[in-house]
Amino acid sequence: MQHDEVIWQVIRHNHCSFMAKITAGNFCRNPYNATGICNRSSCPLANSRYATIRDHDGVFYLYMKTIERAHKPNQLWERVKLPRNYEHALGIIDKHLEYWPKLLVHKIKQRLTKMTQMRIRMRKLALKTREKLVTTPRKQIKREARREEKAEKAALLDKSIEKELVERLKKGVYDGIYNIIPAEDYESILDKLTEDQKEEEEEEEEDPEIEYVEGYDDLEEEDDMEDFDGLGIDEPDAFDGDNVGVEDDDDDAEDIGKIDRKRERRETHLASTKLAKDESGAKLKKKARVVVEVENEEAPEIQKAVH
């Protein structure tokens, strides 16, 4: 025959495998405990009439134990599935625990409330997107880094080998053995060589050419234009911007001498430049100029005649 008080005294004062003693108090690890606290009213072992709620993969069950089934350990607990609706679950608890102690019924309803809130919170967290921390092992990172280094070295080696083969092909080392090389590779190399040659030719064509010109062409053209300006019959202007009027009777002999000297210097300069052109194979553009001066007794005048 089961005696609840004797069981509690043994568990409390001697030994209980479900008891957990900490600074905050004594707690119970038994899954059928309704509150999780180790005391006389909450102990599922020291109470022959007991009820609790348990969760099985999101489904709540009401577990009940009576003294009539104490002699059958395999049928000691009776369970009832509770609906997901909170109000309907409370109605089923009131129906099955109608004549049970009010304190125990109140604890069962509190447990149902907390478990329902926990299930709602778990559903919200599952739907909410959160950051996930993923660890990467250091060995894998080092292994990938080594593989990348080896791949880069292999790529550089292939390029250097290809460059060396192309240089040998240019020098004519492989004359007469082209049939050994695959046709596609050989044609691709030849196309690459022709493209490089075209690029080099285009670069050479883009370089500007340097030209050399004579430094006296501009000076001769200016002098020639001045000579044409002096051929005007009606214009009284003389060379170098000095106005010498034909009809001026008061000009002194000194002014005439200055004009003559300037004209002689200009003629000598033109003659020297034309001789230089004759030596280089160029033709003369103009004939020599002869100036004849005639003095009259009445008034000194300058007459020009170009032959």
C-alpha positions as CSV (number, residue, x, y, z in Angstrom):
1,M,0.0,0.0,0.0
2,Q,1.3,3.5,-1.0
3,H,1.9,6.1,1.7
4,D,2.6,9.6,0.3
5,E,4.0,11.0,3.6
6,V,6.6,8.2,4.0
7,I,7.7,8.6,0.4
8,W,8.2,12.4,0.8
9,Q,10.2,12.0,4.0
10,V,12.6,9.6,2.3
11,I,13.0,11.7,-0.7
12,R,13.4,15.0,1.2
13,H,15.8,13.9,3.9
14,N,17.7,11.0,2.4
15,H,18.2,11.0,-1.4
16,C,16.4,12.0,-4.6
17,S,17.9,11.6,-8.1
18,F,15.7,14.4,-9.5
19,M,16.6,17.0,-6.9
20,A,18.9,19.9,-7.9
21,K,20.2,22.0,-5.0
22,I,21.5,25.5,-5.9
23,T,21.9,28.8,-4.1
24,A,18.5,30.1,-5.3
25,G,16.7,27.0,-3.9
26,N,15.8,23.3,-4.6
27,F,14.5,22.4,-8.1
28,C,13.1,19.2,-9.6
29,R,14.3,17.6,-12.9
30,N,11.3,15.2,-13.2
31,P,9.5,15.8,-16.5
32,Y,6.1,15.3,-14.8
33,N,6.6,18.1,-12.3
34,A,4.0,20.8,-12.9
35,T,6.1,23.7,-11.4
36,G,9.7,22.5,-11.5
37,I,10.1,23.3,-7.8
38,C,11.0,20.6,-5.2
39,N,8.2,20.8,-2.5
40,R,5.5,18.6,-1.0
41,S,2.6,19.8,-3.3
42,S,4.6,19.7,-6.5
43,C,6.3,16.4,-6.2
44,P,4.9,13.8,-8.7
45,L,6.4,10.9,-6.7
46,A,5.0,11.8,-3.2
47,N,1.5,12.5,-4.6
48,S,-0.7,9.5,-5.5
49,R,-3.2,11.9,-7.2
50,Y,-1.3,14.2,-9.6
51,A,-1.8,16.0,-13.0
52,T,0.5,17.9,-15.4
53,I,0.9,19.0,-19.0
54,R,3.6,17.9,-21.4
55,D,4.6,18.9,-24.9
56,H,5.2,16.4,-27.7
57,D,6.4,18.1,-30.9
58,G,4.2,21.1,-30.5
59,V,1.1,19.1,-29.2
60,F,0.0,19.5,-25.6
61,Y,-1.3,16.5,-23.5
62,L,-2.9,16.5,-20.1
63,Y,-1.4,13.8,-18.0
64,M,-3.3,12.5,-14.9
65,K,-2.3,9.9,-12.2
66,T,-4.7,8.2,-9.7
67,I,-4.2,5.9,-6.8
68,E,-6.4,3.2,-8.4
69,R,-3.6,2.5,-11.0
70,A,-0.7,2.5,-8.6
71,H,-0.4,-1.3,-8.9
72,K,0.1,-1.0,-12.7
73,P,3.2,1.0,-13.5
74,N,2.8,0.6,-17.2
75,Q,-0.7,2.2,-17.0
76,L,0.1,4.7,-14.2
77,W,-0.5,7.9,-16.3
78,E,-3.5,8.7,-18.4
79,R,-3.2,11.4,-21.0
80,V,-5.7,13.5,-23.0
81,K,-4.8,15.5,-26.1
82,L,-5.5,19.3,-25.8
83,P,-6.7,21.3,-28.8
84,R,-4.6,24.3,-30.1
85,N,-7.3,26.7,-29.1
86,Y,-6.5,28.1,-25.7
87,E,-10.1,28.4,-24.5
88,H,-11.1,24.9,-25.6
89,A,-8.0,23.5,-23.8
90,L,-9.1,25.3,-20.6
91,G,-12.6,23.8,-21.0
92,I,-11.2,20.2,-21.3
93,I,-9.0,20.8,-18.2
94,D,-12.0,21.9,-16.2
95,K,-14.0,18.9,-17.4
96,H,-11.4,16.2,-16.5
97,L,-10.3,17.9,-13.2
98,E,-13.7,18.8,-12.0
99,Y,-13.3,17.2,-8.5
100,W,-9.6,17.7,-8.1
101,P,-7.9,20.1,-5.6
102,K,-8.3,23.7,-6.7
103,L,-4.6,24.5,-6.1
104,L,-3.5,21.7,-8.5
105,V,-6.0,22.8,-11.1
106,H,-4.7,26.4,-10.9
107,K,-1.1,25.2,-11.3
108,I,-2.1,23.2,-14.4
109,K,-3.8,26.2,-16.0
110,Q,-0.8,28.4,-15.3
111,R,1.4,25.8,-17.0
112,L,-0.8,25.7,-20.0
113,T,-0.7,29.5,-20.3
114,K,3.1,29.7,-20.2
115,M,3.5,26.9,-22.6
116,T,1.1,28.5,-25.1
117,Q,3.0,31.8,-24.9
118,M,6.3,30.0,-25.5
119,R,4.8,28.3,-28.6
120,I,3.6,31.6,-30.0
121,R,7.1,33.1,-29.4
122,M,8.8,30.2,-31.1
123,R,6.6,30.5,-34.1
124,K,7.4,34.3,-34.5
125,L,11.1,33.6,-34.1
126,A,10.9,30.9,-36.8
127,L,9.2,33.3,-39.2
128,K,11.6,36.1,-38.5
129,T,14.7,36.3,-40.7
130,R,17.9,36.5,-38.6
131,E,21.6,36.5,-39.3
132,K,23.2,33.2,-39.2
133,L,26.8,32.9,-38.1
134,V,28.8,30.4,-40.1
135,T,32.3,29.4,-39.1
136,T,34.9,28.7,-41.6
137,P,37.8,26.3,-40.6
138,R,41.3,27.8,-40.9
139,K,42.6,24.7,-42.6
140,Q,40.2,25.0,-45.5
141,I,41.2,28.7,-45.9
142,K,44.9,27.9,-46.0
143,R,44.3,25.0,-48.4
144,E,42.4,27.3,-50.8
145,A,45.1,29.9,-50.6
146,R,47.8,27.4,-51.5
147,R,45.8,26.1,-54.4
148,E,45.4,29.6,-55.8
149,E,49.2,30.2,-55.6
150,K,49.9,27.0,-57.4
151,A,47.4,27.9,-60.1
152,E,48.9,31.3,-60.6
153,K,52.4,29.8,-60.9
154,A,51.2,27.2,-63.4
155,A,49.5,30.0,-65.5
156,L,52.7,32.0,-65.6
157,L,54.7,28.9,-66.6
158,D,52.3,28.2,-69.5
159,K,52.6,31.7,-70.8
160,S,56.4,31.6,-70.6
161,I,56.5,28.3,-72.5
162,E,54.2,29.6,-75.2
163,K,56.3,32.8,-75.5
164,E,59.5,30.7,-75.9
165,L,57.9,28.5,-78.6
166,V,56.7,31.5,-80.5
167,E,60.2,33.0,-80.5
168,R,61.7,29.8,-81.8
169,L,59.1,29.6,-84.5
170,K,60.1,33.1,-85.6
171,K,63.7,32.2,-85.7
172,G,62.9,29.2,-87.9
173,V,64.0,26.4,-85.5
174,Y,61.0,24.3,-86.4
175,D,61.3,24.5,-90.2
176,G,60.0,21.3,-91.9
177,I,58.2,19.8,-88.9
178,Y,55.0,21.8,-88.9
179,N,53.0,18.7,-89.6
180,I,53.7,17.5,-86.1
181,I,52.0,20.5,-84.6
182,P,48.2,20.4,-84.5
183,A,46.7,22.5,-87.3
184,E,44.4,24.6,-85.1
185,D,47.2,25.6,-82.7
186,Y,49.5,26.4,-85.5
187,E,46.9,28.7,-87.2
188,S,46.0,30.4,-84.0
189,I,49.7,31.2,-83.4
190,L,50.1,32.5,-86.9
191,D,47.0,34.7,-86.5
192,K,48.4,36.1,-83.3
193,L,51.7,36.9,-84.9
194,T,50.0,38.7,-87.9
195,E,47.9,40.7,-85.5
196,D,51.0,41.8,-83.4
197,Q,52.7,42.7,-86.6
198,K,49.8,44.9,-87.8
199,E,49.7,46.6,-84.4
200,E,53.4,47.4,-84.6
201,E,53.0,48.8,-88.1
202,E,50.1,51.0,-87.0
203,E,52.2,52.3,-84.1
204,E,55.0,53.1,-86.5
205,E,52.7,55.0,-88.9
206,E,51.3,57.1,-86.1
207,D,54.7,58.6,-85.3
208,P,54.9,62.2,-86.8
209,E,57.5,62.9,-89.5
210,I,60.1,65.7,-89.0
211,E,60.5,68.2,-91.8
212,Y,63.2,70.8,-92.3
213,V,62.5,74.2,-94.2
214,E,64.5,77.2,-95.2
215,G,64.5,80.2,-92.9
216,Y,64.6,82.8,-95.7
217,D,61.4,82.0,-97.5
218,D,59.2,84.2,-95.4
219,L,61.7,87.0,-95.6
220,E,61.9,86.8,-99.4
221,E,58.1,86.9,-99.7
222,E,57.9,90.0,-97.6
223,D,60.7,91.6,-99.6
224,D,58.9,90.6,-102.9
225,M,55.7,92.2,-101.7
226,E,57.6,95.4,-100.8
227,D,59.1,95.4,-104.3
228,F,55.7,95.1,-105.9
229,D,54.5,98.0,-103.7
230,G,57.3,100.1,-105.1
231,L,56.1,99.6,-108.8
232,G,53.1,101.9,-108.4
233,I,53.4,104.9,-110.7
234,D,50.9,107.1,-109.0
235,E,52.0,106.3,-105.4
236,P,54.6,108.7,-104.2
237,D,55.7,106.4,-101.3
238,A,59.3,105.3,-101.1
239,F,60.8,102.3,-99.4
240,D,60.8,101.6,-95.6
241,G,57.9,103.9,-95.0
242,D,59.7,107.2,-95.9
243,N,57.4,109.4,-98.0
244,V,59.4,111.1,-100.8
245,G,57.2,113.2,-103.1
246,V,58.1,113.5,-106.7
247,E,56.7,116.9,-106.9
248,D,58.5,118.3,-103.7
249,D,60.9,120.9,-104.8
250,D,62.4,121.6,-101.4
251,D,64.1,118.2,-100.8
252,D,67.8,118.4,-100.1
253,A,70.5,116.5,-101.7
254,E,71.2,114.8,-98.4
255,D,67.8,113.1,-98.3
256,I,68.3,111.8,-101.8
257,G,71.6,110.4,-100.8
258,K,70.1,108.5,-97.9
259,I,67.4,107.0,-100.1
260,D,70.0,105.9,-102.6
261,R,72.1,104.2,-99.9
262,K,69.1,102.3,-98.5
263,R,68.1,101.2,-102.0
264,E,71.6,99.9,-102.7
265,R,71.7,97.9,-99.4
266,R,68.4,96.3,-100.3
267,E,69.5,95.4,-103.8
268,T,72.7,93.8,-102.4
269,H,70.7,91.8,-99.9
270,L,68.3,90.5,-102.6
271,A,71.2,89.6,-104.9
272,S,72.9,87.6,-102.2
273,T,69.7,85.6,-101.4
274,K,69.1,84.9,-105.1
275,L,72.6,83.7,-105.6
276,A,72.2,81.3,-102.7
277,K,69.1,79.8,-104.4
278,D,70.9,79.4,-107.6
279,E,73.6,77.3,-105.9
280,S,70.9,74.9,-104.5
281,G,69.3,74.4,-107.9
282,A,66.3,76.8,-107.5
283,K,65.3,79.3,-110.2
284,L,65.3,83.1,-109.9
285,K,61.9,84.5,-109.3
286,K,62.6,88.1,-110.4
287,K,65.0,89.9,-112.6
288,A,67.5,92.5,-111.5
289,R,66.4,96.0,-110.9
290,V,68.1,99.0,-112.5
291,V,67.5,102.5,-111.2
292,V,68.4,105.5,-113.4
293,E,68.5,108.9,-111.8
294,V,68.1,112.0,-114.0
295,E,68.6,115.5,-112.6
296,N,66.9,118.5,-114.2
297,E,68.0,122.0,-113.9
298,E,64.6,123.3,-112.9
299,A,63.8,120.8,-110.1
300,P,65.4,117.6,-108.9
301,E,63.3,114.5,-109.7
302,I,63.7,110.8,-109.3
303,Q,62.5,108.6,-112.1
304,K,62.3,104.9,-111.9
305,A,62.6,102.5,-114.7
306,V,62.4,98.7,-114.3
307,H,63.8,96.6,-117.0
